[in-house]
């Protein structure tokens, strides 16, 4: 596979991983716009704007947009996170130009008042569903408690209050502040005709107005809290626990992901054998997430209410033991096999590589081949894992439990 890149005069960057053996192409516009770029007053606007992109443009109705994707047989969608909004499509190679034109068009949506008001009700319903279904917004509540006033503590969906108060004009101002071509990366993977990709992007995006779209990256100041939210209608107790982890620009992030596999993979990990396999918890996993200037370990657990206190103590004991005794070479070897297998299997489809190639470029402005990723995983040592455990102790955390229990004792 070959990596190539080009920058248009407007500032739009185009990056591609060319694979002549692939039988499809994957295309994505990665916009550096997410919940961390919002204020409290417009919380949720990035996600709302993502919805509005599919509601029509000056040249296409919402019906046209969906019909054209379907005519290509595309697998298409969009997603919004804390730092990036992604609009993507996977199509056959002969549909490359048409897919780029359509994706580029929806990145300049009409943002009509009537569409805005209609879609607002959809967003509000999404927020209500998120709050009403297990785990009842536990992740968002824990994130808010952990990050406090830091932008990463905001909900991607926003709140019912912020979305209700949001105006179409406020969304237009946000769009004009974040959707600069210099703040967008067009990534492509698979059987790409790169010269044609540049030409289509120039024709479709070359007229986009360029402007500065800075992002403020201030350090997070994590909190340590233990909170219980009473939801008497729930049948299980849901727990989310967050602790500090390596950030997106730290080399230790690779070891952090292996550590999460060792301690909290959904099979064969320490949490699995201690809680999931014996039936003490329905679900108990550990994940590592990375952002610009911040990183995060997150523990997710669900179990019968009466087991919650004992299970939380088991989790804490597992983390403390790892911090003092470390991990074994056998555990690290198994984690490497799992991660390496995931890297290879996902790379066999262009859609599987799109997110990796695009996010790697957006976050760090670098390209990492499959071989480089595998070599990095292979290079991690037990000492590297111990360094993460020492520098980012999992025993210091913010915990939120949600369920039928009015009180949950904090583990000692």
Buried (B, 14 or more C-beta within 10 A) or exposed (E): BEBBBBBBEBBBBBBBBBBEEBEBBBBBBBBBBBBBBBEEEBBBBBBBBBBBBBBBBEEBEBEBBEEBBEEBEBEBEBBBBBBBBBBBBBBBBEBBBBBBBBBBBBBBBBBEEEBBEEBBEEBBEBBEEBBEEBBBBBBBBBBBBBBBEBBBBBBBBBBBEBBEEBEBEBBBEBBEBBBBBBBBBBBBBBBBBBEEBBEBBBEBBEEBEBBEBEBEBEEBEBBEBBBBBEBEEBEBBBBBBBBBBBBBBBEBBBBBBBBBBBBBBBEBBBBBEBBBBEEBBBBBBBBBBBBBBBBBBBBBBBBBBEBBBEBBBBBBBBBEEBBEEBBEEEBBEBBBEBBBEEBEEBBEBBBBBBBBBBBBBBBEEEBBBBEEBBEBBEEBEBEBBBBBBEEBBBBEBBBBBBBBBEEBEBBE
